[in-house]
Structure formats: C-alpha cells, structure tokens
C-alpha cells in the first residue's frame, strides 16, 4: 500500500488527457509543492472523472477514476484548494456528498 498522510483537493478542473508530468506541474502550481506522502485530487469540468497524484517519497503515482453514471461531488465556487479527511475521501470517490462528513455536518445552532 502507498502511505498517504494528507489528501488535498483542487477545485480547478484538470484536462484528463494530462499525464504524470502535467499533473505534477499542476500540483506544484496550485499547492506550491508535491510533498511526500500527500495525495492531490483533480476532476475534469463535468466532474465525472478524477485523477489522483500521490508522492510516495521516492516518485509519483497517477491514478484515474471514472464514474459510469452521475458525477463526483466537487466544489466549484470555494477556495482553489481544500483538505480532506480519509472518511471524506472515501465518500468522494464513491460519488457521495463528502462535505457532510466530519465538521461539515456539525449542528451548532438549535
């Protein structure tokens, strides 16, 4: 297994034809650097495809995921980046509303 200590999501779409070098260049542009044991997530404009770039401390891995129907719940109007918990990531890759997990679902006013 590849160790992943932090998950980062970019709200700007990525062309899914992008290969490893292009995705790595986008990570450096958007996040400032590709840190070891961090995963960086990108979606296309329609949010039905996702690419994940992971720096494993030695090199980089690039994985792709496509939904057969529906789309990923991807923020478009938020800040350009967001941090995700493991539970939020697990929900995101299934196409579920991941923003409702963790602190996003906390009720503070009754």
C-alpha positions as CSV (number, residue, x, y, z in Angstrom):
1,X,0.0,0.0,0.0
2,X,1.0,3.6,-0.6
3,X,1.2,5.7,2.5
4,X,-1.0,8.8,2.4
5,X,-0.8,11.2,5.3
6,X,-2.8,14.1,3.8
7,X,-5.4,14.5,1.0
8,X,-5.7,17.7,-1.0
9,X,-8.4,18.6,-3.5
10,X,-8.1,21.2,-6.2
11,X,-11.3,22.9,-7.3
12,X,-9.9,23.9,-10.7
13,X,-10.6,21.3,-13.4
14,X,-7.8,19.3,-15.0
15,X,-7.8,18.1,-18.5
16,X,-8.0,14.3,-18.1
17,X,-5.6,13.8,-21.0
18,X,-2.9,15.2,-18.7
19,X,-0.1,12.7,-17.9
20,X,2.1,12.4,-14.9
21,X,4.4,15.4,-15.7
22,X,1.5,17.7,-16.5
23,X,-0.4,16.7,-13.3
24,X,2.8,17.1,-11.2
25,X,3.3,20.6,-12.7
26,X,-0.3,21.5,-11.8
27,X,0.2,20.2,-8.2
28,X,3.3,22.5,-7.9
29,X,1.4,25.4,-9.4
30,X,-1.7,25.0,-7.2
31,X,-0.3,23.7,-4.0
32,X,3.2,25.1,-4.1
33,X,5.0,21.7,-3.9
34,X,4.4,18.0,-4.1
35,X,5.0,16.8,-0.6
36,X,5.9,13.2,0.3
37,X,3.0,11.1,1.4
38,X,0.4,13.6,0.2
39,X,-2.3,12.9,-2.4
40,X,-3.6,15.6,-4.7
41,X,-7.1,15.2,-6.3
42,X,-8.3,16.8,-9.6
43,X,-11.5,16.4,-11.6
44,X,-12.5,17.3,-15.1
45,X,-15.1,20.0,-15.9
46,X,-18.0,17.6,-15.8
47,X,-16.8,16.1,-12.6
48,X,-17.3,12.5,-13.8
49,X,-13.6,11.7,-13.9
50,X,-10.9,12.2,-11.3
51,X,-7.1,11.9,-11.2
52,X,-5.1,11.4,-8.0
53,X,-1.4,12.1,-7.9
54,X,0.5,10.7,-4.9
55,X,4.1,11.4,-4.0
56,X,5.3,8.3,-2.2
57,X,8.6,9.8,-1.0
58,X,10.6,8.3,-4.0
59,X,8.4,9.1,-7.0
60,X,4.9,9.9,-8.0
61,X,1.9,7.7,-8.8
62,X,-1.0,8.9,-11.0
63,X,-4.4,7.1,-10.8
64,X,-7.6,7.8,-12.6
65,X,-11.2,7.0,-11.7
66,X,-14.4,7.4,-13.9
67,X,-18.0,7.1,-12.8
68,X,-20.2,5.2,-15.2
69,X,-23.2,7.4,-14.2
70,X,-23.5,10.5,-12.1
71,X,-20.7,12.8,-11.1
72,X,-18.3,13.4,-8.2
73,X,-19.5,16.0,-5.7
74,X,-16.8,18.6,-6.5
75,X,-16.8,22.1,-5.1
76,X,-16.6,24.8,-7.8
77,X,-17.1,28.1,-6.0
78,X,-14.9,27.5,-2.9
79,X,-11.3,28.3,-2.4
80,X,-8.9,26.8,-5.0
81,X,-7.9,24.0,-2.7
82,X,-9.3,22.0,0.3
83,X,-8.0,19.4,2.7
84,X,-9.9,16.2,3.1
85,X,-10.1,13.6,5.8
86,X,-9.9,9.9,5.0
87,X,-13.6,9.5,5.5
88,X,-14.4,12.4,3.2
89,X,-12.1,10.9,0.5
90,X,-13.8,7.5,0.8
91,X,-17.2,9.2,0.3
92,X,-15.9,11.4,-2.6
93,X,-14.5,8.5,-4.7
94,X,-17.9,6.8,-4.4
95,X,-19.7,9.9,-5.6
96,X,-21.3,10.7,-2.2
97,X,-21.7,14.1,-0.6
98,X,-18.4,14.1,1.3
99,X,-18.8,17.7,2.6
100,X,-21.5,16.4,5.1
101,X,-18.9,14.2,6.8
102,X,-16.7,15.4,9.6
103,X,-17.1,19.1,10.7
104,X,-19.2,19.8,7.7
105,X,-22.2,18.1,9.4
106,X,-21.9,19.6,12.8
107,X,-25.0,21.4,14.1
108,X,-24.1,24.4,16.2
109,X,-27.5,26.3,16.5
110,X,-30.8,24.8,17.7
